[in-house]
Amino acid sequence: MEIYFNPYPSPAQSAGQALACAVGAADALLRLQKQIDQVNTISEEGYTLTEFVLFCQGDIGQYFQTLLASASPTDKRKLIGLMRTFGKGERIVDIDANNWVVCNLGIEAPILAHAAKMGAVALTIPTSAGWDIDCINFVGRTESLQNIWGQANLTALHNHYLASLQNVHARFSAQFNAVYCTGALSTAPNKKDWDSYKFFIQMERAKKSNFDVDDNLIKNVGRTKHGVLLELRCYGAGWRIFFVCTATKELVIGGFYQKGTGTDRGQNKEIENAITRINNHA
């Protein structure tokens, strides 16, 4: 499950209110993590959890370190867990500009709109009124965004996770205008691992760069009758996605391979298989 940090609430009226809000959100996230296999956290560069102003003393904004100093040992463990979870997460820049406005708040929220488009969820520290809601909606939009904020009942979030897991192939296809060649998914990892292996994040990065070959994120590994065979590199677990970006910006997925689980010959064989699948694709 991908969880985006919500940087839009205003500072709390007091340190005590800020502490209660932060601990509530941290506790809800901790309980959710016990129910699901994997979470990936994402923040907008410059608007991260540790840069979030929780409350003010005079005109000076106060951050998480201030809360830690006054928190009980139990609360401190929860807050540190929250900081670590987001501290090791992704940072994204150049969020698509949009004018999606959060219902009842009148706030334009590009990172939340992006999260909704990605089928992700939000984490909110509800230091100002209106953010302690289970689902964030947008004016004039059908898309909505599940929200972790400190609620006791996590059923909707767990159900969202299960549905997202089952629909991962369709989500990927819809988000990137992708089709799977016959046999391509036979080489793919388990559905539950697509988010943790960062398939969505990496393909989104490649899309923003117009799938330009840079021999880092994207590599040219062959030719097919539909165009150049590209390799998307998903570092960490070493997965590779072999695909073609057609003239109409349709992605034709030919196969998957996990680096480090075999020899170079095995990877070359999977490249050949991907080329064959794509060539046979109508």
N, C-alpha and C positions, 0 to 999 in steps of 0.2 A: 504494500500500500504506500502510495506517495502522499506525504503530508507537507503542505505549504504553510509557512509561517505568515500570519496576518499582522502587518505592521501598522494598521490604521487606527486602532483605538487611541483615544487621548489619554494623557496621564491620569492616574487616580487622584482622588482628593487628599489621600493620606498614605503614609507608609503602611499602616495596618491594612487598609483596603487593598493596596497593591500586593501585599504579601498574601492575603487571602485569595485574591484572583490568580496569582501565579501558582500557588500551591494547588489550588483546585484544578487548573489546567494540567499541571504536572502529574497530579494523581490520576486524572482521567486518562492521560496518555499512557501512564504506567500500567493501568488496568487493561487498557486496550492491547498493549504490547504482549500481555500474557495470553491473549486470546487469538492472536494472529502470528503467522510465521515470520514476517519481515516488514519493516517500515523503512522507507527512504525519505529523508527530510530535505526540503528545498526552501531556500530563502532568496530574496532578491538582493543582489549586491548593494551594500550600503543601507539596507533595511533589515538587518538580521536580529536575532533574539538578543544578543548581547549589546546591540546598539539601540534597543527599544527603551524609551523613557517610561519607566513605571510610575513615577511620581516626581514631584518637584519639591525642593527645599528652597524657598525664595524663588529666585529665577534660575536655579541650577537643577538640571535634570539628573535624576538618580536611576541607576541601572542595577543589574542583578547582583553585583558584588555587594552593594549596600544591603540588599535583602538578606543575603547569606549571613551577614554579620549579626542580624537580629532574629534569625529563624531558629526554631527549636531543632534538636538533632534529627528528629523524624522529618520535619519539613525541609531541612537542609539537604537531606539525602534525596528527597523528591526533586528539589530544585536543581541540584547538581546533575541528577539523571536527565532532566529536561535539557540542561545546557550541553551535556555530552552528546545527547541524541542529535541535537541540531548543530552542535559544533563540528561533527564529522559528516554533516550533510553537504548537499550541493549548493553552489552559489550560481545564480543565473543573472545575466544582464540582457539589456535590449528586449525587455518585455514588449510584446506587441501593443501598440497604442490602441485604446478603445475607450468608449464612453459608457461602459456598463456601470450603472448606478445601483448601489445596494438599496434594496427596498427599506423604507422607513427611516433610513439614515441620510439619504441624499449625498452619499460619498462615492466618487468614482474610485474604483479599486482594480487596477490593471492586473496585479498579481493574483487576486482572487478570481477574476474573470479567466485568467490563464489556467488556474487550477481547475476551475469548473470545466473548461474545454478539454482538459487532460483526464477528466474523470477521477480526479484526486479528491482529497479532503483538506480542510484548513485546521490549523491550530491557532486559537485566539486566547489571549490573556485579556479578559473583558474588563479592563480598567475604566471604561466609560460606558454609559448607558446604551443599551440596544444590541450589544454584542454577545450577550449570554443567551444565545439561540442555537438550537440543534441544527438548523439548516439555513444557509444564507441564500436569499433569492435576489434577483436582479430585475429592475424595472423593465417591463416589456420583453423579457427573455423567458424562455421555457427552461433553460439550464438552471440548475441549483447546485449548491455545494454543501456537503455534510461538514459539520463544524465541531471540533473538540474544544470545549471551553471550561469543563469542570462539572458536567452533568453526571448524575448518578447512574442513569440508564444508558448503556452503550449499545443497545440492541440494534438501533438503526445503523450505527457505524459498523458493527460486525456484519450485518446483512449486506451493507454496501461492499464490504471487503469480499464477501463470498460471491456476490453477483459480479463484481469486477474480475475476480479470479476466473469464473466460468466464461466470461465474455472477452478474455484478454486478446484472443486472436482477432475477434471482430473489432475490438477497440483500436488495435494497432492498424488494422486495415482501413477503418474509417478515418483515423487521425492522419494517416500518411497516404491515402489514396492508393493502397497497396493490394495486390492480388498474390495469392500463393499458387505457385505451380504445383501440379500433381506430384506428390512425393516430397515436397519441400519441408513440410511440417514433420515428416518422419525423423528428421535430423535435429529438430528443435528441442530445447529443454522443456521441462515440466512447466505447465501454465503458471504455477505459483511462483516461479523464479524469474519471470520476464521483467517484473518491476525491480527486483533486487539485482538482476544483472544489468539494469539500466538500459534496456533496449529502447524504451520510449525516450529517455533523456538524450541518449546518444543520437538517435535518429532525428530528434528535434533539432539538435545542434547541426547535424549534417544538412537538414532542410534549410536552416537559416543561412547556411553558407552556399546554398544552391547546389549542394552535393559536389562541390569542387574537390578535386583530388589534391590532397596535401601530404600523402604518405604518412599521416599520423592518425587522423580520424577516418579518412577515406583513402583507399588505395585502389588503383587500377590493376585488376588481376586477370583480365582476359577480354575476349570479344564474343558476342552472341549475334544472332541475326536481328535482335531487337536493340542492340547497342552495346556499349562498353559494360563489362561485368565489374561491378564495384564491390569492394569489401568494406563493410562498416566494422570498426574495431570497438568492442566493448571491453575495456580493460578491467582488471580485477580478476574475474573468473576466466577471462581469456576467450570469451565468445566472439565469433565472427558471423556476420550476416552477409550473404552473397546475393546481390540484386542488380537490376538494371533500372535506371531512371529513363523512361521513354520521352519522346518529344512532347507528349501531352502531360508530362509530369506524373504519369502513373508509375508506381514502383512495382516491378515484377520480381517477387522473391523466389530465388532458386534453391536456397538451402542454408544450413547453419553448420558451424563447426566450432568445437572448443579446443583452443590452442593449449598445448601442454598435455593432452591426453593421448597423443599418438606421435607419429613421426611426420616429417615434412611431406613424405610420400602420401600419408593419410590425408593431409590438408589438400595437397595437389589433386588427389582423387576426388575429394568433395567439391573442389572447384570445377573439375571436369563434369561431375554429376550435375552441378548447378547449371553449367552451360548447356548440357543436354536437356535438362528440364525446361529451361527458358526457351531453347530452340524449338522444343516440342509444344510450347505454349501458343495457343491460337492468337 
